[in-house]
Amino acid sequence: MRKHIFLIVLAIFIVMFSLYVGAQKGDLAGADEKMEEVIKEISPDYKPFFNSIFEPPSGEVESFLFALQASTGAFIIGYFLGKGKNA
């Protein structure tokens, strides 16, 4: 029982800490956008090798797809870890 309480308190601490750090930084832009800006500064005439196959219509759709991908991966990993522990 103590182990569960410790894990719950640890999870709450991690969430609160990440919210605090995120509020301090303020800029939550993706790494792709930041690197694109750096590349344009270094070499303005750079042309990418590939073009995107699918461009989401808005930032909300892009965030949704990213969250869906993360939750699907977490579910699959959790499923196999749980199945391995019960076997």
N, C-alpha and C positions, 0 to 999 in steps of 0.2 A: 504494500500500500504506500509506503514511503517513497518507493521508486516512482510510482505513478504521480505522486504529488510533486516530486522534484522535477519530473519531465514536463508537467503542466506549467510549473513556475518558470522553467527554462524556456519553454515555448513562448510564454507571455513576455518574458524579458527580451527574447530575440525579436519578436514582432514590435515591441515598443522601441527598442533600440534602432531597428531599421526605419521605423517611421520618423524617429528623431533625426537620424542622419539624412534621410530623404528630405525632410523639411529644412535642414540647414543648407544643403547643397542647392536645392531648388531646380536645377537643370536636370531633367530626367530624359533628355533626348537620347536616342539610341546610338550605339557605337558606329553603326553604318553611316548615319548622318554626320557625325563628327569627323570620321575618316574622310568622307567625301569632301568636306570643307578643307581639310588639311591637304588633300591631294590637289584640289583646285588652287590652293595657295602656292604649292610647290611647282606644279606644272599645269598652267591654265589650258593648254591644248591637249591634255590627256584624254584619250577615248577608251572607255571600258571594253574588255574583251567580249563580254556577254551582256545581253539585255534581259530584263526581268521577263519571265514567262507570264506571271500574273501580278498585277498591281492592284492592291485593295482600294476600293473607292474612297475610303476615309480612314482616319486614324483610329476611329472606334472599331471598325471592322478588323483592322490590322491587330489591334490590342486583343480583340475577341479571339481571333485565330491563334495568336500567340498563347493566350490563356488556355484555349482548348488543347493545343499541342502539349503544353506543360502538364495539364491535368491528365491527359491520356497517358503520357509517359509515367507520371507518378502512379497512376492506377496500375499500369502494367508491372512496374517495379514492385509496388506494394503487393500485388497479387502473387507474384512469384516468390517474394520474400516470405509472405504468409504461408504459401503452399509448401515451401521448403522447410519452414519451421514446424509445421504440422506433420510432415512426413516422417 
